[in-house]
Amino acid sequence: MLGLIITLIIVGLIAGAVARLLVPGRQEMSILTTIAIGIVGSFVGGLLGYVIFHKDADDGFFQPSGLIGSIIGTIIVLLVWMNLGRRRAI
């Protein structure tokens, strides 16, 4: 269980950092917010991967395509986060 939590945090950090580098504009958020968005994005990417490709965790827990899906899901979550922040600021 502890290994799963540590893996989620590490993958969330990597996916969140890469997504923040790829999305243009300034995102003012802490490292904890980056990790949280990365973790949520990983779940979104996993759900999209399952819906589109019908792959399951039985194929292996850590896959390169899983990390790529996590980054894509994190980019989607980050764009939604930025849109919601922009609406509140207006």
N, C-alpha and C positions, 0 to 999 in steps of 0.2 A: 504494500500500500504506500509506503514512504517513497519507494522508487517511482511509482506512478506519479505522485505529487511532484517530485523533483523533475521528472521528465516533462510534465505539463508546464512547469515554470520555465524550464530551459527552452522548450519548443516555443512557448508563448513569447519569451524574450527575443528569440531569434526571428520568429515570424513578425512580431511587432516592430522590431528594429528595421528589418528589411522593408516592410510595408511603409514605414515612415520615410525611409529613404526614397522609395519609388513614387510615393504620392507627392505631387508638387504642392507648394505652399508651406506655411509655417504652422506646425502643430504644437501648441503649448500644453504639454502634458508631462507628468512625472514618469519615472521609470516603472512605478507600480501600475500606473494607468496603461503604459505600453505593454506590460506583461499581461494585464487583464484583457486588453483588446486583442492581444495575440492568442490568448487561450480561447476567448469567445470566437475569434476568427478561425482557429483550428477546428472547433466544432462545426462552424458554418461550412468550412472547406471540406470536412469529412462528410457532412450531410450531402453537400452538392456532389461530391465524388461518388457517394453511394447511389444517389438518385440517378446520376448520369451514366456511370459505368457499372453499377451493381457489384462493386467490390466490397469485401467484408474484411474485418480484422483477422480472419482466419488465414489470410495471405501473408501475415506478418505484421508486427506492431509498428516497427520503425522502417518506413520505406521512403525513398527519395520522392516518389510521387505524393506521398503523404505530406512531406514538408512543403512541396510546391503547392499542394492544395491548401495547406495551412496559410501560406503566404497570400494566395488568391483570396481565401476567405477573410483574412485579416485586412486586406486592401478594401474589400467590400464593407466590412464593419467600420473601418477608419473613415471611409467616405460618408457613410451614414452618420457617424459620430460628428464629423465636421459639419455636415448639413444641419444636424440638430443644433449644434452650437451656434451656427450662423443665424438660424431662425430665432433663437433666444436673445441674441445680441441686438436684433432689429427692433 
